[in-house]
């Protein structure tokens, strides 16, 4: 901890909690707009949030286009956890954010001081002596996923049980009888990896997929779903929801019918307002005959290598159980209170109005992994903080960013940001100038069409378009390691 963080007389303009994608992009825009009395606190020793904890094989669920901002380019169709960390390391280096980042610092508690009109944060680096930080605004970017969810299983220990976050050698599945538990993105990836490992094992291995509830996945890569992006950008959030639901539901049914697996689809129709639509995983349909699927069941007991399911099915001679059961939200912070009613409100009303902000909390996974959405949103966020009249208008009436919705993906967030811009266009304030009517959406549409037609990724800004930049397809070169030692702005 340096002088800036342990001196109680130092009053910062803002503290950002969380060093994942959202926190880093929010920090970059805040610094770009002139807020230099700011710190980002990350409790681990590495930036990246949940991506720093995931195994190397974990894929993102967004199109890589969503990571192309601030001069970066990529032509990779599929990104893995390592690609995300590569992006973040170079992003921090290019934006010169190192002086504003403190790693290994855990926020233990906070309290709002009415007499001083600031937050007092109790923080600690590792097991060191607690220190105090004072700031006017507290911005929580702690994300939706933090710690692995490991369900309780009645087992005698005869079969290894491994969570997806701890499984680093997929080739170990070759020649083994494997049970994968879960229906979300991690479970889908686990199934794909097991199938790939068992491809040439002469049929010795077998995959059993146990899931309580079937979930939608497209069976096609994200790069083939680019018309969905065009539809959302063209029609906006409300108008596009019903059309998107119908289009994606029809797409999934056609793909699953083609592979003879209509029974794998959920009974209910797709509704993007409360259901995540996971792209890719076409290998599961192509090699479905190699999967013993057990929908609506859970593991009841594990005894002497036999796995018994709640529907009475018995799976003998099992070698490995893999948990694709996801991640739980981070633990609450003492002094902030219950954040459930603030989900998606961001500009909090009530007692914390104008001083406590949540960014990316409880959004669908597809939002949390979209730097381009955070970039657009953060521009509005910091502009509002500098424009008290605009902030007053946003936080007073219901609706806009203040009103929660069951689901926002990153394109919905873009459309809501644009709507905010229109609120202030008439008075020609700084917010109205961020997204000139038609300009930003036209550029996004053009870029998306180019991407969809030619499979090439350009660099996308919320306010301008670049043609070339730093390639994210090459190994990191000279990316400065982020430490607790401040570096000059150069």
C-alpha positions in Angstrom: 0.0 0.0 0.0 1.4 3.4 -0.9 0.9 6.8 0.6 -2.2 7.4 -1.6 -4.1 4.5 -0.1 -3.1 4.6 3.6 -3.2 8.3 4.3 -6.6 9.1 5.9 -6.2 12.7 4.8 -6.3 11.8 1.2 -9.7 12.1 -0.4 -10.1 10.3 -3.7 -12.8 11.2 -6.3 -13.7 7.5 -6.8 -12.7 4.0 -5.9 -13.4 1.1 -8.3 -13.7 -2.4 -6.7 -12.9 -5.3 -9.0 -10.2 -5.8 -11.6 -12.1 -7.7 -14.2 -13.2 -6.5 -17.6 -15.8 -4.0 -16.3 -13.6 -2.5 -13.7 -10.6 -2.0 -16.0 -12.7 -0.4 -18.8 -14.5 1.9 -16.3 -11.1 2.9 -14.9 -9.7 3.7 -18.4 -12.6 5.9 -19.3 -12.6 7.7 -16.0 -8.9 8.5 -16.4 -9.5 9.5 -20.1 -12.1 12.0 -18.9 -9.7 13.6 -16.4 -10.5 11.8 -13.1 -7.0 11.1 -11.9 -7.7 10.9 -8.1 -9.0 7.4 -8.6 -8.0 3.9 -7.6 -8.9 0.4 -8.8 -8.7 -2.3 -6.0 -8.4 -6.0 -6.9 -8.2 -8.5 -4.2 -6.1 -11.1 -6.1 -2.6 -10.6 -7.4 -3.7 -10.7 -11.0 -6.1 -8.7 -13.1 -8.8 -10.4 -15.0 -11.5 -11.2 -12.4 -13.1 -14.6 -13.1 -11.1 -15.0 -16.3 -7.9 -15.2 -14.2 -9.4 -18.2 -12.4 -10.7 -20.1 -15.4 -8.8 -22.9 -17.1 -7.1 -22.2 -20.4 -9.8 -24.1 -22.4 -12.7 -21.9 -21.3 -14.2 -19.9 -24.2 -16.0 -16.6 -24.2 -19.6 -16.5 -25.2 -19.3 -13.2 -27.1 -18.1 -12.6 -30.6 -14.4 -11.5 -30.4 -15.6 -8.3 -32.1 -16.8 -7.2 -28.7 -13.2 -7.0 -27.5 -12.0 -4.7 -30.3 -11.8 -1.3 -28.8 -9.1 1.3 -28.1 -7.1 0.3 -31.2 -7.1 -3.5 -30.9 -7.9 -5.9 -33.7 -8.5 -9.7 -33.9 -9.5 -12.2 -36.6 -9.9 -15.1 -34.2 -13.3 -16.7 -34.3 -13.1 -18.2 -30.9 -11.5 -16.7 -27.8 -10.3 -18.5 -24.7 -9.5 -17.4 -21.2 -5.9 -16.7 -22.1 -7.0 -14.4 -24.9 -9.0 -12.3 -22.5 -6.1 -11.9 -20.1 -3.8 -11.0 -23.1 -6.3 -8.3 -24.0 -6.5 -6.9 -20.5 -2.8 -6.8 -20.0 -2.2 -4.9 -23.3 -5.2 -2.7 -22.6 -3.8 -1.6 -19.3 -0.4 -1.0 -20.8 -1.7 1.0 -23.8 -4.0 3.2 -21.6 -1.2 3.6 -19.0 -3.4 2.6 -16.1 -0.8 1.0 -13.9 -0.5 4.0 -11.5 -4.2 3.7 -10.7 -4.3 0.0 -9.9 -3.6 -1.8 -6.6 -3.5 -5.6 -6.6 -3.8 -7.9 -3.6 -6.0 -5.3 -1.8 -9.2 -6.6 -0.3 -12.1 -4.3 0.6 -13.3 -5.5 4.0 -15.9 -2.9 4.9 -17.1 0.6 4.2 -19.2 3.3 5.8 -20.7 6.5 4.5 -19.7 9.6 6.6 -22.5 12.1 6.4 -20.5 14.8 8.1 -17.7 14.5 5.6 -19.8 13.4 2.6 -17.4 10.6 1.7 -16.9 6.8 2.0 -14.4 5.4 4.5 -13.1 2.1 3.2 -11.3 -0.4 5.4 -8.9 -2.3 3.1 -6.0 -4.7 3.7 -3.2 -6.1 1.5 -2.9 -9.8 2.1 -2.6 -10.4 5.9 -1.2 -6.9 6.5 -2.5 -4.2 8.8 -5.8 -2.7 7.7 -5.6 0.7 6.1 -8.2 3.4 5.3 -9.2 5.0 2.0 -11.6 7.9 1.7 -13.5 8.6 -1.5 -16.5 10.5 -2.7 -17.9 7.7 -4.9 -17.7 3.9 -4.7 -18.1 2.0 -7.9 -18.6 -1.8 -7.6 -17.5 -3.9 -10.5 -17.3 -7.2 -8.6 -19.2 -9.0 -11.4 -21.6 -11.9 -11.3 -19.3 -14.8 -10.9 -16.6 -15.2 -8.2 -16.3 -18.6 -6.5 -17.0 -22.1 -8.0 -20.3 -23.7 -7.0 -19.6 -27.2 -5.8 -22.8 -29.1 -5.0 -22.9 -31.5 -2.1 -22.7 -35.1 -3.4 -23.1 -38.2 -1.3 -19.9 -40.0 -2.3 -17.5 -42.6 -0.8 -14.6 -41.0 -2.7 -14.2 -43.8 -5.2 -14.6 -41.4 -8.1 -12.7 -38.1 -8.4 -15.0 -35.1 -8.6 -13.5 -32.1 -10.2 -15.0 -28.6 -10.8 -14.5 -27.2 -14.3 -12.3 -24.4 -12.9 -9.8 -27.0 -11.6 -9.7 -29.3 -14.7 -6.7 -28.3 -16.7 -5.9 -31.4 -18.7 -8.8 -32.4 -21.0 -6.7 -35.1 -22.6 -7.1 -37.1 -19.3 -10.7 -38.0 -20.4 -9.4 -40.3 -23.2 -10.4 -43.9 -22.6 -12.4 -43.0 -19.5 -16.1 -43.2 -18.5 -16.9 -39.6 -17.6 -19.9 -37.9 -16.1 -20.5 -34.2 -16.8 -23.0 -32.4 -14.5 -24.7 -29.2 -15.5 -26.4 -27.5 -18.4 -24.7 -24.2 -18.8 -21.8 -22.9 -20.7 -19.1 -24.6 -18.6 -20.9 -28.0 -18.9 -21.3 -27.6 -22.6 -17.6 -26.9 -22.9 -16.7 -29.9 -20.7 -18.8 -32.2 -22.9 -17.1 -30.9 -26.0 -13.7 -31.4 -24.5 -14.4 -34.9 -23.4 -15.7 -35.8 -26.8 -12.6 -34.4 -28.4 -10.3 -36.4 -26.0 -12.2 -39.6 -26.7 -12.3 -39.2 -30.5 -9.5 -41.6 -31.2 -9.6 -43.9 -28.1 -11.3 -46.8 -29.9 -14.6 -46.4 -28.1 -13.1 -47.2 -24.7 -14.4 -43.9 -23.3 -18.0 -42.8 -22.7 -19.6 -39.5 -21.8 -22.7 -39.3 -19.6 -24.3 -35.8 -19.4 -26.5 -35.2 -16.4 -28.5 -32.0 -16.3 -31.5 -30.9 -14.3 -32.8 -28.5 -17.0 -32.2 -28.3 -20.7 -31.0 -24.9 -21.9 -30.8 -23.3 -25.3 -27.6 -23.4 -27.3 -27.4 -22.5 -30.9 -25.3 -25.4 -32.3 -23.6 -22.7 -34.5 -20.7 -20.4 -33.9 -21.2 -16.8 -32.9 -19.8 -15.6 -36.2 -22.8 -17.2 -38.0 -25.3 -15.3 -35.8 -24.2 -11.8 -37.0 -27.7 -11.0 -38.4 -29.0 -11.1 -34.8 -26.6 -8.2 -34.0 -27.8 -6.3 -37.0 -31.5 -6.8 -36.0 -30.8 -5.6 -32.5 -28.9 -2.5 -33.6 -31.5 -1.6 -36.2 -34.7 -2.0 -34.3 -33.6 -1.4 -30.7 -34.3 -3.2 -27.5 -38.1 -3.3 -27.3 -38.9 -3.8 -31.0 -36.4 -6.5 -31.5 -37.1 -8.8 -28.6 -40.0 -10.7 -30.0 -38.4 -11.0 -33.5 -35.2 -12.1 -31.9 -36.9 -14.7 -29.8 -38.7 -16.1 -32.8 -35.7 -16.0 -35.1 -33.3 -17.7 -32.6 -35.9 -20.2 -31.5 -36.5 -21.2 -35.2 -32.8 -21.3 -35.8 -32.2 -23.7 -32.9 -35.1 -25.9 -33.9 -33.9 -26.2 -37.5 -30.3 -27.0 -36.4 -31.4 -29.5 -33.8 -33.9 -31.1 -36.2 -31.2 -31.5 -38.8 -29.1 -33.4 -36.3 -32.1 -35.5 -35.1 -31.9 -34.0 -31.6 -35.2 -32.0 -31.2 -35.7 -33.7 -27.9 -32.6 -31.9 -26.6 -34.4 -28.5 -26.8 -36.2 -27.0 -23.8 -40.0 -27.5 -23.8 -40.6 -23.7 -23.4 -39.9 -21.2 -26.2 -36.9 -19.0 -26.1 -37.2 -15.7 -24.3 -34.1 -13.6 -24.2 -35.5 -11.5 -21.3 -34.8 -14.3 -18.9 -32.8 -17.0 -20.8 -29.3 -17.0 -22.0 -28.7 -18.1 -25.6 -25.3 -19.8 -25.8 -23.6 -19.8 -29.2 -21.5 -22.6 -30.6 -21.1 -26.1 -29.3 -22.0 -27.6 -32.6 -19.8 -30.6 -31.8 -22.4 -31.8 -29.3 -24.9 -32.2 -32.0 -22.5 -33.7 -34.6 -21.4 -36.4 -32.1 -24.6 -36.8 -30.1 -24.6 -40.6 -30.6 -21.5 -40.7 -28.4 -23.4 -39.0 -25.5 -25.7 -40.6 -22.9 -27.8 -37.7 -21.9 -29.8 -37.7 -18.7 -32.1 -34.6 -18.6 -34.1 -33.8 -15.4 -31.8 -35.9 -13.2 -29.2 -35.3 -10.5 -26.5 -37.4 -8.9 -27.8 -39.1 -5.8 -24.9 -41.2 -4.6 -21.5 -42.3 -5.7 -20.5 -45.8 -4.4 -17.6 -48.1 -5.5 -17.4 -46.4 -8.9 -21.2 -46.5 -9.5 -23.1 -43.3 -9.9 -26.8 -43.5 -9.1 -29.1 -40.7 -10.4 -32.3 -39.4 -8.9 -34.3 -41.0 -11.7 -33.0 -44.5 -10.7 -30.4 -44.7 -13.5 -27.2 -46.4 -12.5 -23.9 -45.6 -14.3 -21.2 -48.3 -13.6 -17.4 -48.1 -13.7 -17.3 -44.3 -13.8 -13.7 -42.9 -13.8 -14.3 -39.2 -13.4 -17.1 -36.7 -12.5 -16.8 -33.2 -13.9 -18.8 -30.3 -12.4 -20.0 -27.7 -14.9 -22.1 -26.1 -12.1 -20.9 -22.5 -12.6 -19.9 -19.8 -10.1 -21.6 -18.0 -7.3 -21.7 -14.1 -6.9 -19.1 -12.5 -4.7 -19.8 -12.1 -1.0 -21.5 -8.9 0.1 -19.4 -6.0 1.4 -20.0 -4.9 5.0 -21.5 -1.5 5.1 -23.0 -1.4 1.6 -26.2 -3.2 2.5 -28.5 -5.4 0.4 -27.7 -4.7 -3.3 -30.5 -6.9 -4.6 -32.8 -3.9 -5.2 -30.0 -2.0 -7.0 -29.5 -4.7 -9.7 -29.0 -2.9 -13.0 -29.9 0.5 -11.6 -26.3 1.7 -11.6 -27.2 5.2 -10.6 -28.6 4.3 -7.2 -31.6 6.1 -5.8 -32.3 6.4 -2.1 -29.7 7.0 0.5 -26.8 6.1 -1.8 -27.9 8.2 -4.7 -25.0 9.7 -6.5 -22.4 8.0 -4.3 -22.8 4.2 -4.8 -22.7 2.6 -8.3 -23.0 -0.9 -9.5 -21.6 -1.8 -12.9 -22.5 -5.1 -14.6 -24.1 -6.6 -11.5 -26.4 -9.5 -12.1 -26.5 -9.2 -15.9 -26.6 -12.2 -18.1 -23.2 -13.7 -18.9 -23.2 -12.2 -22.4 -23.2 -8.7 -21.0 -20.4 -9.2 -18.4 -17.9 -10.3 -21.1 -18.4 -7.4 -23.5 -15.8 -4.7 -23.2 -17.3 -2.7 -26.1 -20.5 -2.4 -24.1 -18.6 -1.3 -21.0 -16.7 1.2 -23.1 -19.9 2.8 -24.4 -21.6 2.7 -21.0 -18.6 4.1 -19.1 -18.5 7.1 -21.4 -22.0 8.0 -20.4 -21.3 7.2 -16.8 -18.4 9.5 -16.3 -20.0 12.2 -18.4 -23.0 12.1 -16.1 -20.8 12.4 -13.0 -19.4 15.6 -14.5 -22.8 16.9 -15.4 -24.9 17.3 -12.2 -28.0 18.4 -14.1 -27.9 15.3 -16.3 -27.3 13.0 -13.3 -30.3 14.6 -11.6 -32.5 13.8 -14.6 -31.4 10.2 -14.8 -31.7 9.3 -11.2 -35.0 11.1 -10.5 -37.5 9.4 -12.9 -38.0 5.6 -13.2 -36.8 4.1 -16.4 -33.7 4.4 -18.4 -30.6 3.0 -16.6 -32.4 3.3 -13.3 -35.1 0.7 -14.0 -34.0 -2.9 -13.8 -35.0 -5.4 -16.4 -34.8 -9.2 -16.2 -32.2 -9.3 -18.9 -29.9 -6.9 -20.8 -27.3 -8.2 -23.2 -24.6 -5.9 -24.4 -26.6 -4.7 -27.5 -29.6 -3.9 -25.3 -27.2 -1.8 -23.1 -26.0 0.1 -26.2 -29.6 0.9 -27.1 -30.4 2.2 -23.7 -27.2 4.3 -23.7 -28.3 5.8 -27.0 -31.7 6.6 -25.5 -30.0 8.4 -22.7 -28.2 10.5 -25.2 -31.4 11.5 -26.8 -32.8 12.8 -23.5 -30.1 15.5 -23.4 -29.7 16.2 -27.1 -32.2 19.1 -27.0 -30.1 21.0 -24.4 -26.9 20.1 -26.3 -25.1 19.0 -23.2 -22.0 16.8 -23.1 -24.1 13.6 -22.9 -26.1 14.5 -26.0 -22.9 14.9 -28.0 -21.5 11.4 -27.1 -23.8 9.6 -29.5 -24.9 11.8 -32.4 -28.2 10.5 -33.7 -27.7 7.8 -36.3 -23.9 8.1 -36.4 -22.8 5.6 -33.9 -25.5 3.1 -34.8 -24.7 3.5 -38.5 -21.0 2.8 -37.9 -21.9 -0.2 -35.7 -24.2 -1.6 -38.4 -21.6 -1.1 -41.1 -18.9 -2.8 -39.0 -21.2 -5.7 -38.1 -22.2 -6.3 -41.7 -18.5 -6.2 -42.8 -17.8 -8.8 -40.1 -20.7 -11.0 -41.0 -20.0 -11.0 -44.7 -16.2 -11.2 -44.8 -15.3 -12.6 -41.4 -12.9 -9.8 -40.8 -12.8 -7.8 -37.6 -12.2 -4.1 -37.6 -11.8 -1.8 -34.6 -15.0 -0.4 -33.2 -15.4 2.7 -31.1 -18.7 4.0 -29.7 -17.9 7.3 -31.4 -15.5 6.5 -34.2 -14.1 3.7 -36.3 -10.5 2.8 -36.9 -9.1 0.5 -39.5 -5.9 -0.8 -37.9 -4.4 -1.2 -34.4 -2.8 -3.6 -32.1 -3.4 -7.2 -33.1 -4.6 -9.5 -30.3 -3.8 -12.6 -32.3 0.0 -12.3 -31.6 1.6 -13.3 -28.3 1.8 -10.5 -25.8 4.9 -8.4 -26.5 6.2 -6.1 -23.8 2.9 -6.0 -22.0 3.9 -4.4 -18.7 3.1 -6.5 -15.7 0.7 -4.6 -13.4 2.3 -4.3 -9.9 1.7 -2.1 -6.9 4.6 0.2 -8.0 3.2 3.3 -9.7 4.6 4.2 -13.1 4.8 7.6 -14.7 2.3 8.6 -17.3 5.0 9.1 -19.8 
